[in-house]
Amino acid sequence: MTPGNSNDSNRRFKPLTVPRRTVMGPGPSSANPAVLRAMSLPVIGYLHPAYFDVLDEVETMLKEVFKTEQRAFAVAGAGSAGMEAGLQSILERGDKVIICSYGYFCERQVLMCERLGAEVVELRSEWGKAFDPQQLSDALRQHPDTKLVVSIHAETSAGTLHPIKEMSDIAHAAGALFMTDTVTSLAGCEVDFDGWDLDFAYSGSQKCLAAPPGISPVAISERALDHIRARETLPSSWYLDLSLIADYWGPEHKHHHTNPVNMVYGLREALALTLNEGLETRWLRHERVAAALRAGLDALGLESPVEESARLNQLTVVSLPKGVDDVKLRGQLFDMYGIEVGRGLGQFAGKVIRIGLMGESCVPANVFNLLNALERLLPEHGYETGKGVGTGAAAAKLASEPAPLY
Ligand SMILES: Cc1ncc(COP(=O)(O)O)c(C=O)c1O
């Protein structure tokens, strides 16, 4: 008998089941079935030569997705593991770090830097607007001893996209290293690691790459790796030391911790699907499907607190009209329509809902389902919408574009 495979109906624990949901929140997004299939392949040893072939292929694919000729690999853990690996590995106690702060996840970066004893300069700027690079220039003039500038490309809490290349150029002109968060941007819009001269970028598997959460793809410059190897003190985290993780993924595959092999299979398949679709095509899909959603929301008279030029395609923030109950509306969407959208975080808590269109979840069908549900539910909250107005506007927007991409 196969252990754990008993058909005995008297067994204490039945096989796991979970409800089907349309995941349209800030992440995770739906995982592609091919990714889930790859994750069910047999476990092999993380020091087995056949597994090294998988690692090498994943590194090659990640380089293409990050657009880098330098190093790219994956940190075992959520996007926050990539974030913490970068901060822990680059900064030493007492180092000065500037954090460009325009959302909830920027505030998480501040908390991490404070824990590791860095001297933090937080450059706050308004949520819902693109960061003004001039603010960074001014701050670096005041703090010429800054070691690292930290930023977020796509701030999921605020629904904003930020001018990373300009920020990176300014940081380097002042002699600082530059790192950015691409958790929500990678594979959903352009990320150009070498072209933007980045030093470290981390992402997450669970957003536009359409894999389950649990692994954090990263890219790192030669300059940043040299900096980490030349530190006076070792990073306080052994597990998240990027130089050790780079050595495991590198040609010698030096032993580090047990690699999450099945997560890597899933990442490999997600990267294959992304590159087979084509990066540009995938970005365009995110652009067009988000444009259809926005057309529908506009037609329903729903507004966004995010300035138009800074809006993310992957995540749309919608202000709740007066009288619309945030918790009740999200509950109705979930219970009656099986649709999961996100709540507002931080400054936006209780005031907005956040609609994700990422990776596998970024398809017109999801846009129509959600708009249809909103048209039906909002009148119950005292906000009148014409039936078919939002879905009609979304359909018209899609019809105005060239042939479908999905
Ligand atoms: C921009 C951004 N950075 C970091 C994170 C943290 O990622 P994780 O929840 O995978 O740790 C998130 C999560 O949603 C995010 O949206």
The ligand as an SDF file (V2000), in Angstrom:
LIG
                    3D

 16 16  0  0  0  0  0  0  0  0999 V2000
    5.1350   46.1490   -4.5240 C   0  0  0  0  0  0  0  0  0  0  0  0
    5.2060   45.0220   -3.5570 C   0  0  0  0  0  0  0  0  0  0  0  0
    6.3530   44.8020   -2.9100 N   0  0  0  0  0  0  0  0  0  0  0  0
    6.4760   43.8010   -2.0190 C   0  0  0  0  0  0  0  0  0  0  0  0
    5.4260   42.9580   -1.7590 C   0  0  0  0  0  0  0  0  0  0  0  0
    5.5990   41.8700   -0.7750 C   0  0  0  0  0  0  0  0  0  0  0  0
    5.5340   40.6530   -1.4170 O   0  0  0  0  0  0  0  0  0  0  0  0
    5.1930   39.3070   -0.6010 P   0  0  0  0  0  0  0  0  0  0  0  0
    3.8090   39.4840   -0.0560 O   0  0  0  0  0  0  0  0  0  0  0  0
    5.2860   38.2480   -1.6620 O   0  0  0  0  0  0  0  0  0  0  0  0
    6.2000   39.1780    0.4530 O   0  0  0  0  0  0  0  0  0  0  0  0
    4.2050   43.1540   -2.4060 C   0  0  0  0  0  0  0  0  0  0  0  0
    3.0740   42.2730   -2.1220 C   0  0  0  0  0  0  0  0  0  0  0  0
    1.9670   42.4400   -2.5610 O   0  0  0  0  0  0  0  0  0  0  0  0
    4.0990   44.2070   -3.3270 C   0  0  0  0  0  0  0  0  0  0  0  0
    2.9620   44.4330   -3.9860 O   0  0  0  0  0  0  0  0  0  0  0  0
  1  2  1  0
  2  3  1  0
  2 15  2  0
  3  4  2  0
  4  5  1  0
  5  6  1  0
  5 12  2  0
  6  7  1  0
  7  8  1  0
  8  9  2  0
  8 10  1  0
  8 11  1  0
 12 13  1  0
 12 15  1  0
 13 14  2  0
 15 16  1  0
M  END
$$$$
